């Protein structure tokens, strides 16, 4: 997919979207402007971001790094409050099914086989950015004591925040849009745009486990029910 880089001529403030990468060379890629958003490449050292994280953040982590593994880097990012909601792509050296599973279980949202050039990285970020922009058409979903802020990608139960990562939030949103209905793992995969990769089916259980933990911590552990042999249901009756 070819990208055009229109000149921004508006007078309003621009959204700065940070694209972090553990590849020092990729961090020098030129900025990209689209509409009122500017996508900025930044280097991500093992210590984490060395500057403020502006706006939404996307992260590309190399499978092999000089001082630690990419898996450990992903774990560190998920423990960093600044990066907990970032979309993380693990950049693999080869398309190995076991490496893919390990990356997702460590906390990565997605994976790709490297090396990735500027075009490939922007294609991935812009595709997700467009999906999130479409989702903002509906701002708030009120379902009894459950409130879902689509634009802010936050969920609350009786006013208490449900701590979720991006994929788990999207699972919750889809289930809330289809309450009291048993949803299969395949349906959840398709809802998250992961259809076509059978390895993601195994990851559904990881997402559901994290979602259940977040709901339980907010006092809503009873909402998510497993229907053995069939799938999962969000009970909102």
Secondary structure as UniProt FT lines:
FT   STRAND          15..21
FT   TURN            24..25
FT   HELIX           26..28
FT   STRAND          32..34
FT   TURN            35..36
FT   STRAND          37..43
FT   TURN            46..47
FT   STRAND          57..62
FT   HELIX           70..79
FT   TURN            81..85
FT   STRAND          87..92
FT   HELIX           97..106
FT   STRAND          110..113
FT   HELIX           118..135
FT   TURN            136..137
FT   STRAND          140..143
FT   TURN            144..145
FT   STRAND          146..149
FT   TURN            150..153
FT   STRAND          154..157
FT   TURN            158..159
FT   STRAND          160..162
FT   HELIX           166..177
FT   TURN            178..180
FT   HELIX           185..191
FT   TURN            192..193
FT   TURN            195..196
FT   HELIX           199..217
FT   TURN            218..219
FT   TURN            221..222
FT   STRAND          224..227
FT   TURN            228..230
FT   STRAND          231..234
//
